[in-house]
Amino acid sequence: MAINTEHLDNTLRALESALAHYQQAVAERDAVEEEIFRLAIIKGCELAQEVSFKLLRR
């Protein structure tokens, strides 16, 4: 039985993108964007964990 990991792959790509944007905001010292992307990273980690647990149960 093959497990479809497409949703997890998309989640991880979004997380990597948020991290790259966060690092750019830190370099530019943009406090508002730093906070936005920090929160996006946290939410992305939570979503990746949730999706991973669902895949493990299958």
Backbone torsions as a table, in degrees:
resi	resn	phi	psi	omega
1	MET	NA	120.6	179.6
2	ALA	-85.3	139.1	178.6
3	ILE	-102.1	128.3	179.7
4	ASN	-80.4	113.1	-178.6
5	THR	-105.3	16.1	-177.7
6	GLU	-59.5	-42.9	-179.2
7	HIS	-64.2	-40.2	177.8
8	LEU	-65.7	-41.7	177.5
9	ASP	-59.7	-45.0	178.6
10	ASN	-62.6	-41.2	179.3
11	THR	-62.3	-44.0	-179.3
12	LEU	-67.9	-36.1	176.7
13	ARG	-65.5	-40.9	177.8
14	ALA	-64.2	-39.1	178.6
15	LEU	-64.9	-43.1	177.0
16	GLU	-62.5	-39.4	178.4
17	SER	-65.2	-43.1	178.4
18	ALA	-62.5	-39.3	178.1
19	LEU	-64.6	-42.6	178.6
20	ALA	-63.0	-42.4	178.6
21	HIS	-66.8	-37.3	177.5
22	TYR	-62.2	-46.1	-179.8
23	GLN	-62.1	-37.3	177.3
24	GLN	-66.3	-42.2	179.4
25	ALA	-64.1	-37.7	177.5
26	VAL	-64.4	-44.1	179.9
27	ALA	-62.9	-34.9	-179.5
28	GLU	-88.5	-2.1	-179.2
29	ARG	55.2	45.6	178.3
30	ASP	-100.8	96.8	-172.8
31	ALA	-62.1	-36.7	-178.4
32	VAL	-67.6	-48.2	179.0
33	GLU	-66.9	-34.6	175.5
34	GLU	-56.3	-48.2	-178.0
35	GLU	-65.7	-41.8	179.6
36	ILE	-60.1	-48.9	-177.1
37	PHE	-76.1	-26.1	173.9
38	ARG	-63.4	-44.9	178.4
39	LEU	-66.2	-36.7	177.3
40	ALA	-64.2	-37.6	178.1
41	ILE	-65.1	-44.5	179.3
42	ILE	-61.0	-47.0	-179.8
43	LYS	-64.4	-38.6	178.5
44	GLY	-64.0	-39.4	177.0
45	CYS	-64.5	-43.1	178.8
46	GLU	-61.9	-43.9	-179.7
47	LEU	-66.3	-42.3	178.5
48	ALA	-61.0	-40.8	178.2
49	GLN	-64.0	-45.4	-179.5
50	GLU	-61.6	-46.6	-179.9
51	VAL	-64.2	-40.7	179.1
52	SER	-62.0	-44.8	179.1
53	PHE	-62.7	-39.5	178.0
54	LYS	-63.9	-39.1	178.6
55	LEU	-67.7	-36.8	179.6
56	LEU	-66.1	-32.3	179.8
57	ARG	-70.9	-21.4	-178.4
58	ARG	-75.8	NA	NA
